Amino acid sequence: MITTVQTRPIAGQKPGTSGLRKKTAVFMGAHFLENFVQAIFDVVGAKGKTFVLGGDGRYFNDRAAQVILRMAAANGAARVIVGQGALLSTPAASHLIRLNKTDGGIILSASHNPGGPEGDFGVKFNMPNGGPAPEAVTEAMFRRTEEITEYRILTAQDVDLSRIGRQHLGEMVVDVVDPVADYATLMESLFDFAAIRTLFADGFRMRMDSMCAITGPYAVEILENRLGAAKGTVTHATPLPDFGGMHPDPNPTWAHELMEEMMGPDAPDFGAASDGDGDRNMVVYARGLAGVARSMPTSTAADRVAARMGIGSFETPTGWKFFGNLLDAGRATLCGEESFGTGSDHVREKDGLWAILLWLNILAARRQSVADILHDHWQNYGRNYYSRHDFEALPTAQADAMMAALRASLPSLPGQVLEGMTVTAADDFAYTDPVDGSVSRGQGMRVLFEDGSRMVFRLSGTGTEGATLRLYLERFAPGPEGLDLDPQVALAPVIRAAHALARINGFTGRTTPDVVT
């Protein structure tokens, strides 16, 4: 039986670049999840359509999936493809959308944010191309949440998501699929698995920390089962609702166990980690590269390589959805953003395991260490020293006031000398999509210096309380000297200039960041 439930709007719940993220308790509150899901179906339509559904296994993932299935049935969807146990990594969900030519998908995740009853939860919609919904669609969803007065849901028993196979929910077909198999097969089609198997057979050792998050089953199947890495190569391989108390963000601060092992006396040859939903990572296409794209705060090192190779390079706002048009148009092959996210045109999401396999393929082909490969690159292209400093949980009013003051100062900066560096340009980044001509403004303030150094200031939308200031710092060393400094030492003048320019301490009372990556 389909029930129409009267409800009130959830005004102010605006999806960000990665969907709607809130505290888990908020999503579990009366009608909150249902209102947002109904807004999704009202905007994209559901009648007669097919969707993919799954998430990273965090707390409330299983219950939310059952609610969404009943709502999809009530809104007339014809079929939903759902990962066994309601599990799917974000790149695997993107692949299933594309593989099955569905009408989109709903992904349950708050990415690298902590999970559990006191943690975070999130919902986002991906389009038929497998990529995140563009701004026009998320804005329409936001407007719908402000006016919604009812949602539709089917009264029915839970679907048995533990059993692979076809079931029915009312008139709707539910296909429960292995969440790993199709993705693993895709990876095998992209990389030289034979060469990587030989690498492991010759004694190459690695450690993959899945941080008790979704990539565990994928990494075990691909690295240990298909590529022959030693059993136990993948640590923290079982996804847990609270990520085992870990913060599933693959950076040196949170992946500290991996860092300690890699810096220890018996370190393996290669270490890697991935985040909560499997789209980020810490760490060669035979048909060549059409071009490369990076988000604006990301290091400009890729631009130097692209220029020498004679291929296109694109600078976009933060958010993987901005790469979608470039990928669909065949103008970019590799994409990367500043938050440990890289990917290619195989899906329309960043993909942590893909990036790790790319590195393994490079190591298998070149038979050099990562350190040797990096030093070769620096000798040929120079080194872009780069770091991100995060100031978390700032009072929103203070953060907004700081950014407003910084924005007002931008026109007067060109020509000024800060810490011995001359400012050549300063702006609030705006992007015109080269494919469809759409314009996105206010994407982060950047200050550029004549020696190639720069600083970028953004308030992040990935947190669920307060504001996070992300400060991106970059300084170029052309070589051959100065290529082996500690990044924070090399960046010291840029760091001092950024703190003074934005008056970070004056507005927030902070002098040191919470996270340095």
Buried (B, 14 or more C-beta within 10 A) or exposed (E): EBEEBEBEBBEEBBBBBBBBBBBBBBBBEEBBBBBBBBBBBBBBBBEEBBBBBBBBBBBBBBBBBBBBBBBBBBBBBBBBBBBBBBBBBBBBBBBBBBBBEBBBBBBBBBBBBBBBEEBBBBBBBBBBBBBBBBBEBBBBBBEBBEEBEBBBBBEBEEBEBEEEEEBEBBEBBBBBBBBBEBBBEBBBEBBBBEBBBBBBEEEBBBBBBBBBBBBBBBBBBBBBEBBBBBEEBBBBBEBBBBBBEBBBBBBBBBBEBBBEBBEEEEEBBBBBBBBBBBBBBBBEBEEEBBBBBBBBBBBBBBBBBBEEEEBBBBBBBBBBBBBBBBBBBEBBBBBBBBBBBBBBBBBBBBBBBBBBBBBBBBBBEEEEEBEEBEBEBBEEBBBBBBBBBBBBEBEEEBBBBBBEBBBEBBEEBBEBEBBEBEBBEBBBBEBEBEEEEEEBEEBBBBBBBEBBBBBBBBBBBBBBEEBBBBBBBBBBBEEEEBBEBEBEEBBBBBBEBBBEBBBBEEBBEBEEBBBBB
